[in-house]
Amino acid sequence: MHWEYNPLPQSLIDSKAAQWKKSKLLTTLLLNRGFDNLKQADKFISPKISDFRDPFKFEKMQKVVDKILEKKEKKEKIFIYGDYDVDGITAAVFLVKAFKLIGIDVDYYIPNRMDESYGLDKKTVDFINKENGKLVITVDTGVNSIEDVKYAKTLGIDVIVTDHHKCVKDEDDDALLLLNPKLSDTYEFKYLSGAGVALKVAQGVYSKLNIDTRKLYQYMDIVMIGTVADVVPMLDENRIIIKKGLQALKRTKIKGLMYLLKYLKFQKKDINTTDVSYFISPLINSLGRIGISKMGADFFLKEDDFEIYNIIEEMKKSNKKRRDLEKMIYDEATHAISKKDKKNLKSIFLSSEKWHPGVIGVVSSRLSVKYNLPVTLVAFKDGIGKASCRSVKGISVFNIFQKMGNKLVRFGGHDLAAGFIVTQENLEDVKNIFEESIKNFHAENEKKTLKIDAEYSLENIDERIFKVMEDIAPYGLDNPHPLFLDTNLTFENIRKFGVDERHFNGIIKKNGKIYHMVAFDLGHKINELEAKIQKFDIVYYPEKTIYKGEEILQIRIKDIKIKDDFYEIFTK
């Protein structure tokens, strides 16, 4: 991995720090992120609720709000139809909470990943009709077809579609009450999550009723979890959602979240986006992946202690099952790939009747990163295949699927992450078209680069650096974590762990002081015995973690370089 470190002139840092009245470290990080004036920098550090964009910038928001209020006035039931992932579930439960606050008769429907297809269909419309629903609002998902919308209309059911996935308009979209930032000509921020779009709907309804929108923001932690889970750019409105959402999580009004934070032992911890991504989201997501999708929504909405306890127990079981299934699929896929000519491999396309459709997405992602190739995995059941696809920079799988015409039952997603449904009889054709299409593209084999923000000795770590990193947070897409450099360090008590000993942890020693460390996906770079006589340079960031019930400092290592001369002679 290449290390890129181009220190800014100290005179520039000093003058800007004095002008902006900020610390030199914070000034350095802001300059490294392209900020050159105080107003921009302050807006980035402290996003405000008042910075939210006007929801009525969506072309059809007025019609959407009017339709919702029409049902409220008539005391007719509204159904929220959410997708079965974390973003879809949180989008749905947020709208349920928001609507109940203002006296709307509202219910929710979360499809089962195993038994139901993507998007609102006739079967679900029939169920909603039986339950006396008069309006369906989809969140984080679309509809099966315009025919299903027309069918709903014949039953006296209106449909509003809110989504954020596809990048091109269908000819039927104009006939829908549709909100999608990616398809809007007038809504300037294109990268809201499904939960983010649901928030805009609620803002529109509350504004029209002249109700203080701050009532909504007590549930910003729900929207935040969906936004983090969907891996959207950490910019603009998403920063407001996440900043305010993390604050709301500390004093959450959601009983399920209270209990989950206790289970994770996060009561004493300043929770960040990494905690949400690695601990909270996977537990919620496991319910949808393994097939008990509605339970994910129940987790946020139920108030009975016993019910919540049972849901969290189910989360734990489902998460373990999910990990086991992922390992099985990953092992089978890598075995199949090992038999191929890797030198000439341009893409990976595999299918099986033994695979679970709920977990192939994670495996596709891992394989795509490992081989730097577009990957499609298809899980078949009863002649119908559900596919999950992950790509690499420069190759849009969404555009490829778009050109397949009638070969697919349905498809959707983004350039680098998409999915489709296919019949067994069309599988071979789809595979051939996919592989042929990939041959015409060239993946961008980017050298993996770590951009270092500053040289910063471990000895200087104190509360000030954590305050600075909090100002720059949340981290993620388009706002990477600040990285620091320290040199000439000694490692002790190295222990490798994880599948194939991918990771390691241990102790760093510097000038008589010790620091706990962990390094993920770097196990191959170190030998436990040789490390005892070697010196290391590291790229890292400090973090706080819970160890034996107490919060401790931990050094999260992103890469290492061995400084041992003897070692370098034989490796160069």
Residue pairs with C-beta under 8 A, 6 or more apart in sequence:
1 448
1 449
1 450
1 559
2 447
2 448
2 449
2 450
3 449
3 450
3 452
3 485
3 539
3 559
3 561
4 449
4 450
4 451
4 452
5 451
5 452
5 455
5 485
7 454
7 455
8 28
8 31
8 32
12 31
13 24
13 27
13 28
13 31
14 24
16 27
16 31
17 23
17 24
17 26
17 27
19 38
20 27
20 30
20 38
20 41
22 30
22 41
23 464
23 468
25 454
25 456
25 464
25 465
25 468
26 468
26 471
26 472
28 453
28 454
29 453
29 454
29 468
29 472
29 482
30 41
30 44
30 45
30 472
32 451
32 453
33 44
33 472
33 479
35 41
35 44
43 51
44 239
45 471
45 472
47 239
47 240
47 243
47 244
48 240
49 213
49 214
49 217
49 240
49 244
51 237
51 240
52 203
52 237
52 240
53 187
53 188
53 189
53 237
55 61
55 200
55 201
55 203
55 204
55 207
56 62
56 204
56 207
57 184
57 186
57 187
57 188
58 64
58 179
58 181
58 184
58 186
58 187
58 200
58 204
59 184
59 185
59 186
59 187
60 177
60 178
60 179
61 179
61 200
61 201
61 204
62 204
63 177
64 160
64 177
64 179
64 201
64 204
65 201
65 204
65 205
65 208
67 135
67 158
67 160
67 177
68 78
68 99
68 104
68 135
68 137
68 160
68 201
68 205
69 205
69 208
69 209
71 77
71 78
71 104
71 134
71 135
71 158
72 102
72 103
72 104
74 134
75 105
76 105
76 134
76 135
77 105
77 106
77 107
77 131
77 132
77 133
77 134
77 135
78 99
78 104
78 105
78 106
78 107
78 133
78 134
78 135
78 136
78 137
79 106
79 107
79 108
79 109
79 128
79 131
79 133
79 135
79 136
79 137
80 92
80 95
80 96
80 99
80 106
80 107
80 108
80 109
80 136
80 137
80 139
81 92
81 108
81 109
81 111
81 120
81 124
81 136
81 137
81 138
81 139
81 141
82 88
82 89
82 91
82 92
82 93
82 108
82 109
82 110
82 138
82 139
82 140
82 141
82 194
82 297
83 89
83 91
83 110
83 111
83 118
83 139
83 140
83 141
83 194
84 110
84 111
84 112
84 113
84 288
84 293
84 296
85 140
85 229
85 285
85 288
86 225
86 226
86 229
86 230
86 281
86 284
86 285
86 288
86 296
87 140
87 193
87 194
87 195
87 226
87 227
87 229
87 230
88 110
88 139
88 140
88 141
88 194
88 226
88 288
89 110
89 226
89 284
89 288
89 293
89 296
89 297
89 300
90 194
90 195
90 222
90 223
90 225
90 226
90 229
90 300
91 139
91 140
91 162
91 193
91 194
91 195
91 197
91 198
91 223
91 226
92 108
92 110
92 139
92 140
92 198
92 297
93 108
93 222
93 297
93 300
93 301
94 195
94 198
94 199
94 202
94 219
94 222
94 223
94 226
95 106
95 137
95 139
95 198
95 201
95 202
96 106
96 107
96 108
96 297
96 301
97 219
97 222
97 300
97 301
98 202
98 205
98 206
98 216
98 219
99 106
99 202
99 205
100 106
101 215
101 216
102 205
102 206
102 209
102 211
107 131
107 133
108 297
108 301
109 124
109 127
109 128
109 294
110 288
110 293
110 294
110 296
110 297
111 117
111 124
111 293
112 291
112 292
112 293
112 294
113 288
113 289
113 291
113 293
113 357
113 358
114 291
114 357
114 358
115 291
116 123
116 124
117 144
117 409
117 410
117 421
118 141
118 142
118 144
118 410
118 412
118 419
118 421
119 138
119 141
119 142
119 143
119 144
119 410
119 412
120 136
120 138
120 141
120 142
120 143
120 144
120 148
120 149
120 152
120 159
121 143
121 144
121 148
122 144
122 148
122 151
125 136
125 148
125 151
125 152
125 155
125 157
128 136
128 152
128 157
129 152
129 155
129 157
133 157
134 156
134 157
134 158
135 157
135 158
135 159
135 160
136 152
136 157
136 158
136 159
136 160
137 159
137 160
137 162
137 201
138 159
138 160
138 161
138 162
138 163
139 162
139 163
139 194
139 195
139 197
139 198
140 162
140 163
140 164
140 193
140 194
140 195
140 197
140 198
140 226
141 163
141 165
141 194
142 161
142 163
142 165
142 166
142 412
143 149
143 159
143 161
143 176
144 410
145 172
146 172
146 175
146 176
149 159
149 175
149 176
152 158
152 159
153 159
158 177
159 176
159 177
160 177
160 178
160 179
161 176
161 177
161 178
161 179
161 180
162 178
162 179
162 180
162 194
162 197
162 198
162 201
163 178
163 179
163 180
163 194
163 197
164 180
164 181
164 182
164 191
164 192
164 193
164 194
164 196
164 197
165 180
165 182
165 412
165 413
165 414
166 180
166 182
166 183
166 398
166 412
166 413
167 182
167 398
167 414
167 415
168 402
169 183
173 183
179 197
179 200
179 201
180 197
181 187
181 189
181 190
181 191
181 192
181 197
182 190
184 190
189 236
189 237
191 232
191 233
191 235
191 236
191 238
192 199
192 200
192 232
192 237
192 238
193 226
193 227
193 229
193 230
193 232
193 238
194 226
194 230
195 222
195 223
195 225
195 226
195 227
195 230
195 241
196 223
196 226
196 227
196 232
196 237
196 238
196 241
198 223
199 216
199 223
199 241
202 216
203 213
203 216
206 212
206 213
206 215
206 216
207 213
217 244
217 248
218 248
218 253
219 248
219 253
219 254
220 241
220 244
220 245
220 247
220 248
221 245
221 246
221 248
221 249
221 252
221 254
221 257
222 245
222 254
222 300
223 241
223 245
224 241
224 242
224 244
224 245
224 246
224 248
224 249
224 276
225 245
225 276
225 280
225 281
225 284
227 238
227 241
227 242
227 245
228 242
228 273
228 276
228 277
228 281
228 474
228 476
229 276
229 277
229 281
229 284
229 285
231 476
231 477
232 238
232 476
232 477
233 476
233 477
233 478
233 479
234 242
234 273
234 474
234 475
234 476
234 477
234 478
234 479
235 478
235 479
239 474
239 479
242 273
242 474
243 473
243 474
246 271
246 272
246 273
246 474
249 257
249 261
249 271
250 271
252 258
252 261
254 300
255 302
255 303
255 305
255 308
256 299
256 300
256 301
256 302
256 308
256 311
256 312
257 300
259 308
259 309
259 312
260 280
260 283
260 299
260 312
260 315
261 267
261 271
263 312
264 275
264 279
264 280
265 546
265 549
266 275
266 279
266 546
268 546
268 550
268 551
269 275
269 544
269 545
269 546
269 551
270 470
270 544
272 473
272 474
273 473
273 474
273 475
273 476
274 475
274 543
282 319
282 322
283 312
283 315
283 316
283 319
284 296
284 299
284 315
285 296
286 315
286 318
286 319
286 321
286 322
287 293
287 295
287 296
287 299
287 311
287 314
287 315
287 318
288 296
288 358
289 318
289 322
289 356
289 358
289 359
290 318
290 321
290 322
290 325
290 356
290 358
291 358
292 314
292 318
295 311
295 314
298 307
298 311
299 308
299 311
299 312
299 315
302 308
302 311
322 358
322 359
325 356
325 358
325 359
326 359
326 362
326 363
327 499
329 352
329 355
329 356
329 359
329 360
329 363
329 377
330 363
330 366
330 367
332 352
332 354
332 355
333 348
333 350
333 363
333 367
333 377
334 367
336 350
337 345
337 348
337 350
337 367
337 371
342 371
345 371
345 373
346 373
346 435
346 438
346 439
347 373
347 374
347 375
347 376
347 434
347 435
347 438
348 367
348 368
348 371
348 373
348 374
348 375
348 376
349 375
349 376
349 378
349 431
349 434
349 435
350 376
350 377
350 378
351 377
351 378
351 379
351 380
351 385
351 427
352 378
352 379
352 380
353 379
353 380
353 381
355 377
355 378
355 379
355 380
356 379
357 379
357 381
357 386
357 388
360 377
360 378
360 379
360 386
360 387
360 388
361 388
361 390
361 417
361 419
363 377
364 375
364 376
364 377
364 388
364 389
364 390
365 375
365 390
365 417
367 373
367 375
367 377
367 390
368 374
368 375
368 390
368 391
368 392
372 392
372 443
372 445
373 392
373 443
374 389
374 390
374 391
374 392
374 395
374 397
374 438
374 443
375 389
375 390
375 391
376 387
376 388
376 389
376 397
376 431
376 434
377 387
377 388
377 389
378 385
378 386
378 387
378 422
378 427
379 385
379 386
379 387
380 424
383 423
383 424
384 409
384 421
384 422
384 423
384 424
385 421
385 422
385 423
385 424
385 427
386 419
386 421
387 419
387 420
387 421
387 422
388 419
389 397
389 401
389 413
389 417
389 418
389 419
389 420
390 397
390 416
390 417
391 397
391 415
391 416
391 417
391 418
392 416
392 443
392 444
393 416
393 443
393 444
393 446
394 441
394 442
394 443
394 444
395 438
395 441
395 443
396 415
396 416
397 413
397 415
397 416
397 417
397 418
398 411
398 413
398 414
398 415
398 418
399 415
400 433
400 434
400 437
400 438
401 408
401 411
401 418
401 420
402 411
403 433
403 437
404 411
404 430
404 433
407 422
407 426
407 429
407 430
407 433
408 420
408 421
408 422
408 426
408 430
409 420
409 421
409 422
409 423
410 420
410 421
411 418
411 419
411 420
411 421
412 418
412 419
412 420
413 419
420 430
422 430
450 483
450 539
450 558
450 559
451 480
451 483
452 483
452 484
452 485
452 539
453 482
453 483
453 484
454 482
454 484
454 485
455 484
455 485
455 486
455 487
456 465
456 484
456 485
456 486
457 486
457 510
458 486
458 489
458 508
458 510
458 513
458 515
458 542
458 555
459 510
459 511
459 513
461 542
461 553
465 542
466 542
466 544
468 482
469 481
469 482
469 541
469 542
472 479
472 482
475 481
481 541
482 541
483 539
483 540
483 541
483 558
484 539
484 540
484 541
484 542
485 537
485 538
485 539
485 540
486 510
486 537
486 538
486 540
487 537
487 538
487 563
488 535
488 536
488 537
488 563
489 508
489 509
489 510
489 535
489 536
489 537
489 538
490 508
490 509
490 510
490 535
490 536
491 506
491 507
491 508
491 509
491 517
491 526
491 531
491 532
491 534
491 536
492 506
492 507
492 508
492 509
492 514
492 532
493 506
493 507
494 504
494 505
494 506
494 526
494 528
494 531
495 504
495 505
495 506
495 528
496 502
496 503
496 504
496 523
496 526
496 528
497 503
497 504
497 505
497 523
498 520
498 523
500 523
501 523
502 520
502 521
502 523
502 524
503 518
503 519
503 520
503 521
503 522
503 523
504 518
504 519
504 522
504 523
504 526
505 516
505 517
505 518
505 519
506 517
507 514
507 515
507 516
507 517
508 514
508 515
508 516
508 517
508 538
508 555
509 515
515 553
515 554
515 555
516 547
516 552
516 553
516 554
516 555
517 540
517 554
517 555
517 556
517 557
518 554
518 555
518 556
518 557
519 526
519 556
519 557
519 558
519 560
522 557
522 559
522 560
525 559
525 560
525 562
526 560
530 564
530 567
533 564
534 562
534 563
534 564
534 567
535 562
535 563
535 564
536 560
536 561
536 562
536 563
537 560
537 561
537 563
538 555
538 557
538 558
538 559
538 560
538 561
539 557
539 558
539 559
539 560
540 555
540 556
540 557
540 558
541 555
541 556
541 558
542 553
542 554
542 555
542 556
543 553
543 554
543 555
543 556
544 551
544 552
544 553
544 554
545 551
545 552
545 554
546 552
547 554
562 568
